[in-house]
Amino acid sequence: MKKYKFLLFDADYTLLDFDADMNAAFEANYKHMGLDKQLPYSHEILLKYEEFNNKWWDKFEKNECTQPELFVGRFADFINHYGFSCDPVLLDDSYFSFLGKYGHCLNGALEMIKKLSGNYDIYIVTNAKASLQKLRLENSGLLPYIKDYFISETIGFAKPSEKYFNYVFEQISLTDRAEAIIIGDKLSSDILGAVNAGIDSIWYNPSHFPNPENIPSTYEVDSFEKIMEILG
């Protein structure tokens, strides 16, 4: 088994329970902004927002839009779909204020990081809004066990860009890329990013999603226990 020194963990859906945070923040914001008076809140409304959100994140990772365009564009599409009377910029700003109150870890994630921190230098690599992600990481309880975190908005490049990883490697003084491995859930950013950066990867895939583009990962696992088996 190859011995690594540097572990690069993705944040959302790998360590942080973004669904729990988003669901709570979206519903609270929906009501705070008075949209429930135009259309009562329902789970179907949340699913429609997620559809637009995922579409815009895919565009961002393909370098087809900027992050500010992503944040406002998803809410503009959402508002247009339902015909709401609301400013998408204000809706986006308010949403982030609610989302920053949370930072739930996935079940078992904090315990795994605690154990691994005794043997590895752990870093978090994430595409997110910097001010928000800092708050969520602070709320998560993860920070005492990691060396640092790198947020795309502050760097100017995002996963899967090689420029993003080159910046990270310079900051952590990584000279031998064989000593690093990224652990993440998303093929298009984490695993493709590992390919672009020339490092190993663990695709954390608990839902057993397919890999239609055959993006190669070094390992594929569906549980934290299997991550621990690989890293020890």
C-alpha positions as CSV (number, residue, x, y, z in Angstrom):
1,M,0.0,0.0,0.0
2,K,1.4,3.4,-1.0
3,K,2.2,5.7,1.9
4,Y,0.9,9.2,1.6
5,K,1.8,12.3,3.7
6,F,-0.7,14.9,2.5
7,L,-4.5,14.3,2.5
8,L,-6.6,16.8,0.5
9,F,-10.2,16.4,1.5
10,D,-13.1,18.0,-0.3
11,A,-15.7,19.6,2.0
12,D,-19.3,19.3,0.9
13,Y,-20.7,15.8,0.5
14,T,-17.4,14.4,1.6
15,L,-17.0,15.8,5.1
16,L,-19.8,18.3,5.5
17,D,-23.5,17.5,5.1
18,F,-24.4,20.2,2.7
19,D,-27.9,18.8,2.1
20,A,-28.8,19.2,5.8
21,D,-27.3,22.8,5.8
22,M,-28.9,23.8,2.6
23,N,-32.4,22.4,3.3
24,A,-32.5,24.3,6.6
25,A,-31.1,27.5,5.2
26,F,-33.2,27.4,2.0
27,E,-36.5,26.9,3.9
28,A,-35.7,29.6,6.4
29,N,-34.7,32.0,3.7
30,Y,-37.7,31.2,1.6
31,K,-40.0,32.2,4.5
32,H,-37.8,35.1,5.6
33,M,-38.1,36.7,2.1
34,G,-41.8,36.3,2.1
35,L,-42.0,33.8,-0.8
36,D,-44.2,31.5,1.2
37,K,-46.9,34.2,0.9
38,Q,-46.7,33.9,-2.9
39,L,-46.5,30.1,-2.9
40,P,-46.6,27.9,0.2
41,Y,-43.2,26.1,0.8
42,S,-43.0,22.5,-0.2
43,H,-40.3,19.9,-0.8
44,E,-41.0,20.1,-4.5
45,I,-39.9,23.8,-4.4
46,L,-36.6,22.8,-2.8
47,L,-36.0,20.1,-5.5
48,K,-36.6,22.7,-8.3
49,Y,-34.1,25.0,-6.7
50,E,-31.6,22.2,-6.5
51,E,-32.1,21.5,-10.2
52,F,-31.1,25.1,-11.0
53,N,-28.3,25.1,-8.4
54,N,-26.7,21.9,-9.9
55,K,-27.0,23.3,-13.4
56,W,-25.1,26.4,-12.5
57,W,-22.4,24.6,-10.5
58,D,-21.8,22.4,-13.6
59,K,-21.4,25.5,-15.7
60,F,-18.9,26.9,-13.1
61,E,-16.8,23.8,-13.0
62,K,-16.6,23.9,-16.8
63,N,-15.5,27.5,-16.6
64,E,-18.6,28.7,-18.4
65,C,-19.5,31.2,-15.7
66,T,-18.0,33.1,-12.8
67,Q,-18.9,32.3,-9.2
68,P,-20.9,35.5,-8.7
69,E,-22.9,34.6,-11.9
70,L,-23.5,31.1,-10.5
71,F,-24.8,32.4,-7.2
72,V,-27.3,34.9,-8.7
73,G,-28.1,32.9,-11.8
74,R,-29.5,29.9,-9.9
75,F,-31.9,32.2,-8.0
76,A,-32.8,34.2,-11.2
77,D,-33.8,30.9,-12.9
78,F,-35.7,29.8,-9.8
79,I,-37.6,33.1,-9.5
80,N,-38.4,33.1,-13.3
81,H,-39.7,29.5,-13.1
82,Y,-42.2,30.3,-10.4
83,G,-42.9,33.9,-11.4
84,F,-41.9,35.2,-8.0
85,S,-41.7,39.0,-7.3
86,C,-38.2,39.1,-5.8
87,D,-34.7,40.4,-6.4
88,P,-32.3,37.4,-7.1
89,V,-29.4,39.3,-5.6
90,L,-31.2,40.0,-2.4
91,L,-32.4,36.4,-2.2
92,D,-28.9,35.1,-2.7
93,D,-27.4,37.4,-0.1
94,S,-30.1,36.4,2.5
95,Y,-29.6,32.7,1.7
96,F,-25.9,32.9,2.5
97,S,-26.6,34.6,5.8
98,F,-28.8,31.6,6.8
99,L,-26.4,29.0,5.4
100,G,-23.5,30.4,7.4
101,K,-25.3,29.4,10.6
102,Y,-24.7,25.8,9.9
103,G,-21.9,23.3,9.4
104,H,-23.1,19.8,10.0
105,C,-20.6,17.0,9.5
106,L,-21.6,13.8,7.8
107,N,-22.1,11.0,10.2
108,G,-18.6,9.6,11.1
109,A,-16.6,12.3,9.2
110,L,-15.3,14.2,12.3
111,E,-14.3,10.9,14.0
112,M,-12.4,9.9,10.8
113,I,-10.5,13.2,10.5
114,K,-9.6,13.0,14.2
115,K,-8.0,9.6,13.7
116,L,-6.2,10.5,10.5
117,S,-4.8,13.7,11.8
118,G,-2.4,11.8,14.0
119,N,-0.6,10.3,10.9
120,Y,-1.2,12.8,8.1
121,D,-1.2,16.5,7.2
122,I,-4.8,17.1,6.3
123,Y,-6.0,20.0,4.2
124,I,-9.5,20.9,2.8
125,V,-9.8,21.9,-0.8
126,T,-13.2,23.3,-1.7
127,N,-15.0,25.3,-4.4
128,A,-17.3,27.6,-2.4
129,K,-18.0,31.2,-1.4
130,A,-15.1,32.1,0.9
131,S,-16.9,33.9,3.7
132,L,-19.6,31.3,3.9
133,Q,-17.3,28.3,3.8
134,K,-15.1,29.7,6.6
135,L,-18.1,30.0,8.8
136,R,-19.3,26.5,8.1
137,L,-15.9,25.0,8.7
138,E,-15.7,26.9,12.0
139,N,-19.1,25.5,13.0
140,S,-18.2,21.9,11.9
141,G,-15.5,21.1,14.6
142,L,-13.1,20.0,11.9
143,L,-10.6,22.9,12.1
144,P,-8.5,21.6,15.1
145,Y,-7.6,18.6,13.0
146,I,-6.6,20.2,9.7
147,K,-3.5,22.2,8.8
148,D,-5.3,24.6,6.5
149,Y,-8.1,25.0,4.0
150,F,-8.1,26.4,0.4
151,I,-11.2,28.0,-1.0
152,S,-11.4,28.6,-4.7
153,E,-12.9,32.1,-4.4
154,T,-9.8,33.4,-2.5
155,I,-7.3,31.6,-4.9
156,G,-8.8,32.8,-8.2
157,F,-9.0,29.3,-9.6
158,A,-11.3,26.4,-8.9
159,K,-11.2,22.6,-9.0
160,P,-10.5,20.8,-11.3
161,S,-8.1,23.4,-12.7
162,E,-4.4,22.4,-12.4
163,K,-3.7,26.0,-11.5
164,Y,-5.8,25.6,-8.3
165,F,-3.8,22.6,-7.3
166,N,-0.5,24.1,-8.2
167,Y,-1.3,27.0,-5.8
168,V,-2.2,24.5,-3.0
169,F,0.9,22.5,-3.5
170,E,3.1,25.6,-3.3
171,Q,1.4,26.7,-0.1
172,I,1.8,23.3,1.6
173,S,5.4,22.8,0.3
174,L,4.6,19.7,-1.6
175,T,7.4,18.7,-3.9
176,D,6.7,15.0,-4.5
177,R,3.1,14.6,-5.9
178,A,3.2,10.9,-5.1
179,E,2.9,11.9,-1.4
180,A,-0.5,13.5,-1.9
181,I,-4.0,12.1,-2.4
182,I,-7.4,13.8,-2.8
183,I,-10.5,12.4,-1.3
184,G,-13.8,13.7,-2.7
185,D,-17.2,12.9,-3.9
186,K,-17.4,14.7,-7.2
187,L,-15.9,13.3,-10.4
188,S,-16.0,16.6,-12.3
189,S,-14.0,18.6,-9.7
190,D,-12.2,16.3,-7.2
191,I,-11.3,13.3,-9.3
192,L,-10.8,15.1,-12.6
193,G,-8.8,17.6,-10.5
194,A,-6.5,14.8,-9.3
195,V,-6.0,13.7,-12.9
196,N,-5.1,17.3,-14.0
197,A,-2.8,17.7,-11.0
198,G,-1.1,14.3,-11.3
199,I,-2.0,13.0,-7.9
200,D,-3.8,9.9,-6.6
201,S,-7.5,10.0,-5.7
202,I,-10.2,8.3,-3.6
203,W,-13.6,8.7,-5.1
204,Y,-16.0,8.7,-2.2
205,N,-19.2,7.4,-3.8
206,P,-21.7,6.2,-1.2
207,S,-24.6,6.5,-3.6
208,H,-22.9,4.3,-6.2
209,F,-23.2,6.9,-9.0
210,P,-22.1,5.9,-12.4
211,N,-19.0,7.2,-14.1
212,P,-20.2,7.8,-17.7
213,E,-17.1,9.7,-18.7
214,N,-14.8,7.1,-17.2
215,I,-12.8,9.7,-15.2
216,P,-10.1,7.5,-13.6
217,S,-9.8,7.4,-9.8
218,T,-7.1,5.5,-7.9
219,Y,-9.6,4.1,-5.5
220,E,-13.4,4.1,-5.3
221,V,-15.2,3.6,-1.9
222,D,-18.7,3.9,-0.5
223,S,-17.9,4.4,3.2
224,F,-15.6,6.1,5.6
225,E,-14.5,2.7,6.9
226,K,-13.1,1.9,3.4
227,I,-11.3,5.2,3.3
228,M,-9.7,4.3,6.7
229,E,-8.7,0.9,5.3
230,I,-6.8,2.6,2.5
231,L,-5.2,5.2,4.6
232,G,-4.8,3.3,7.8
